[in-house]
Amino acid sequence: MKKPNLIIVANRIRSLYNVGSIFRTCDAVGVEKLYLAGYTASPKDKPIQLAKTALGAEQTVPWEKISTVAPIIKKHKKLGYQIIGLEEVKNKSIDYRKFQPSAKIVLILGNEVKGISPGIQNQCDQLVSLPMLGKKKSLNVTVALGAIVYHILSKFK
């Protein structure tokens, strides 16, 4: 299967279970790198807790702990990456089915409750959302990640 160069930025993810699951999803789709930003825990911070849900993916996925997202955005924009925020913002986000991914993508995930900050949103080339048909306004961050990365991969058959 052909795949794009895909980098994931997990910014301020609170739950260790979510971080472990993000590692597993990153392994499943062969990401280039996973950045753990802000207070997102790393395998060095919480090795036993993360291993419980990562199931070894924390050892197979290239990752780096970073304090802030802005330098990663700046660096990868210069390298020709499309910077995408996975976030629902009225009149700003596009439905994932209309999203045309490039071959080089940095996908930013935000906090489980607060999402991606407006400052980071403004640095993104595009915000992409998954439409919600029920009463809740969002999916779990790891479920949303799985949905969008497999959509991206489907564009590179």
C-alpha positions in Angstrom: 0.0 0.0 0.0 1.3 3.4 -1.0 1.2 5.9 1.9 1.9 9.5 2.5 4.6 10.9 4.8 2.5 11.4 7.9 3.5 13.0 11.1 1.2 13.2 14.1 1.4 15.9 16.8 -0.5 14.9 20.0 -0.8 18.2 21.9 -1.8 18.3 25.5 -3.4 14.9 25.6 -4.4 14.2 29.2 -5.2 10.5 29.2 -2.4 7.9 29.3 -4.9 5.5 27.7 -5.4 7.9 24.8 -1.6 8.4 24.4 -1.1 4.6 24.3 -3.8 4.2 21.8 -2.3 7.0 19.7 0.9 5.0 19.6 -0.9 1.9 18.4 -2.7 3.8 15.7 0.5 5.4 14.6 2.1 2.0 14.4 -0.8 0.6 12.4 -0.6 3.3 9.7 3.2 3.6 9.6 3.6 7.2 10.7 6.9 8.9 10.0 7.0 10.4 13.5 4.8 11.1 16.6 5.4 14.3 18.5 4.2 14.4 22.1 3.6 18.1 22.9 3.0 20.0 26.1 1.9 17.9 29.1 1.2 14.8 26.9 3.0 11.9 28.7 5.8 10.1 27.0 7.0 6.5 27.4 9.9 7.9 29.4 7.5 9.7 31.8 5.0 6.9 32.3 6.4 3.7 30.9 4.2 1.2 32.7 1.0 3.0 32.2 1.6 3.8 28.5 2.7 0.2 27.8 -0.7 -1.0 29.0 -2.5 0.4 26.0 0.4 0.9 23.5 1.2 -2.8 23.6 4.8 -2.3 22.4 4.0 0.4 19.8 5.8 2.9 22.0 9.0 0.9 20.9 8.2 0.8 17.2 6.9 4.3 16.5 9.6 7.0 16.2 8.6 9.7 18.7 9.9 12.8 20.3 8.8 14.8 23.4 8.4 18.6 22.6 7.3 21.5 24.8 5.4 23.5 22.1 3.9 22.8 18.7 4.9 26.1 16.9 8.5 25.1 16.0 7.3 21.8 14.5 4.8 23.6 12.4 7.3 26.1 11.2 10.0 23.4 10.4 7.6 21.2 8.5 6.0 24.0 6.5 9.5 24.8 5.2 9.8 21.2 4.2 6.6 21.3 2.2 4.2 19.5 4.7 0.5 20.3 4.7 -0.4 21.3 8.3 -3.8 19.9 9.3 -5.7 20.4 12.5 -8.3 17.8 13.4 -10.9 20.1 14.9 -14.5 21.2 14.5 -14.7 25.0 14.2 -17.8 26.5 12.7 -17.3 28.2 9.4 -13.6 27.2 9.4 -13.3 23.4 9.3 -14.0 21.3 6.3 -15.7 17.9 6.3 -13.1 15.2 6.1 -14.8 13.9 2.9 -13.8 17.1 1.1 -10.2 17.1 2.4 -7.6 16.5 -0.3 -4.4 15.4 1.5 -1.0 16.0 0.1 1.8 13.5 0.1 3.3 15.2 3.2 1.1 15.9 6.2 1.5 17.0 9.8 -1.8 16.1 11.6 -2.4 17.9 14.9 -4.6 16.5 17.6 -5.8 18.6 20.5 -6.7 18.2 24.1 -9.7 15.9 24.8 -11.8 18.7 26.2 -10.4 22.0 24.9 -9.3 20.8 21.4 -6.7 22.7 19.5 -6.0 26.2 20.7 -7.0 29.1 18.4 -3.3 30.1 18.1 -2.4 26.7 16.7 -5.5 26.6 14.6 -4.4 29.8 12.9 -1.1 28.2 12.0 -2.8 25.3 10.2 -3.2 25.2 6.5 -6.6 23.6 7.0 -8.9 22.3 9.8 -10.7 19.1 9.1 -13.6 17.7 11.0 -15.6 14.5 11.3 -19.4 15.3 11.2 -21.3 14.3 14.3 -24.8 12.9 13.7 -25.7 12.3 17.4 -26.0 14.6 20.4 -22.3 14.6 21.3 -20.2 17.1 19.5 -17.0 15.0 19.2 -15.4 11.6 19.1 -12.7 10.4 21.5 -9.4 11.7 20.1 -8.0 8.3 19.4 -11.2 7.2 17.5 -11.0 10.5 15.5 -7.4 9.9 14.7 -8.1 6.4 13.4 -10.9 7.6 11.2 -9.0 10.4 9.6 -5.7 8.6 9.1 -7.5 5.7 7.3 -9.3 8.2 5.2 -6.0 9.8 4.3 -4.5 6.4 3.5 -7.5 5.6 1.2 -6.5 8.5 -1.0 -3.1 6.9 -1.6 -4.1 3.4 -2.9 
